[in-house]
Amino acid sequence: MERALPPTPHPTSGPVGRLHRVTLRQVWKHEAHSFTTWLVDNIDVLGQSIGIDFVSAEREQAAGTFSADIVAEDVAGNTIVIENQFGKSNHDHLGKVITYLTSFEASAAIWLVEQARPEHINAVAWLNQGTNASIYLVKIEAIRIDDSPPAPLFTLIIGPSAEAKEVGKGKRELKERHDLRYQFWTELLQQASKRTRLHANSSAGTTSWISAASGVPGLYLNYGATMHGTKVELSIDRGDADKNLQILDSFLSHRHDVESALGLPVSWEPMEGRRGCRIAVYFDDGGYRSERDEWPRLIDRLIESTILFEKVLRPYLNHLR
């Protein structure tokens, strides 16, 4: 029977100290007079913690009736404002961070706090997405090992990232698209109301289409606009793919008459893999991203085409009804 060997003791390199946290006011009696002064003289310690190479830092720089704790500069010549706060983060200091960013036209702001509230973490994350500036929320602690002198410990809670900036860029672009589409549809409906009641019950929105009932259940007359194109269409969707195709086929049986009456190229779209289908006329010479002085031409053609489209299809729609 084999005998178990005794465990091999792990070698040690010497005694290991214990880490102790110290309250900030035990190290720096006063936030402005003690801590801010120390940080100006030791700005490299903060820089090493969050990855910024500072070349200078000055305290108490005026911003209107306010005074920024520290205004610093990095190796690239960018201005960085620093706001210090003992205790829990609050709205007052968040407002100061934003004020100093704009007042000094800074590229970044660092908000040092003893405790960060969740809502302020979310606010900084949102600001990093929505602005070109970079904002760092950093926790400041004081520690010592056994009886050693106390030392600062900076921990980045949240800061800028390429991913956050990309998300913010996407949100801004989406909002811009929504705003442009809303303005485009508002102008179109105002002009259309003078010439037809087809979309009298429609309202401007932010989607890429405006829909109106055709008088036949499941069939809708739509305006459509993309960034660089427009269209008019009859959308067919009665909730059953086979029935939708049967309706499309009934229109296709009159294809020659429809295309001749319209005098426009018509796209007959069964839309394989999808339930609905449609009949559409596309224009590819401008959309809602066109110059604003082009909008009247695009809108006028959409309205006229929709009026003609409905007139040509009406006998077949009435037959379906």
Secondary structure as GFF3:
##gff-version 3
##sequence-region A 1 321
A	DSSP	beta_strand	19	22	.	.	.	ID=ss1
A	DSSP	alpha_helix	24	27	.	.	.	ID=ss2
A	DSSP	pi_helix	31	35	.	.	.	ID=ss3
A	DSSP	alpha_helix	36	41	.	.	.	ID=ss4
A	DSSP	alpha_helix	43	50	.	.	.	ID=ss5
A	DSSP	beta_strand	54	63	.	.	.	ID=ss6
A	DSSP	beta_strand	66	74	.	.	.	ID=ss7
A	DSSP	beta_strand	79	88	.	.	.	ID=ss8
A	DSSP	alpha_helix	91	103	.	.	.	ID=ss9
A	DSSP	beta_strand	108	115	.	.	.	ID=ss10
A	DSSP	alpha_helix	118	130	.	.	.	ID=ss11
A	DSSP	beta_strand	134	145	.	.	.	ID=ss12
A	DSSP	beta_strand	151	158	.	.	.	ID=ss13
A	DSSP	alpha_helix	162	192	.	.	.	ID=ss14
A	DSSP	beta_strand	209	213	.	.	.	ID=ss15
A	DSSP	beta_strand	219	225	.	.	.	ID=ss16
A	DSSP	beta_strand	230	236	.	.	.	ID=ss17
A	DSSP	alpha_helix	241	252	.	.	.	ID=ss18
A	DSSP	alpha_helix	255	262	.	.	.	ID=ss19
A	DSSP	beta_strand	267	269	.	.	.	ID=ss20
A	DSSP	beta_strand	277	283	.	.	.	ID=ss21
A	DSSP	three_ten_helix	292	294	.	.	.	ID=ss22
A	DSSP	alpha_helix	295	320	.	.	.	ID=ss23
###
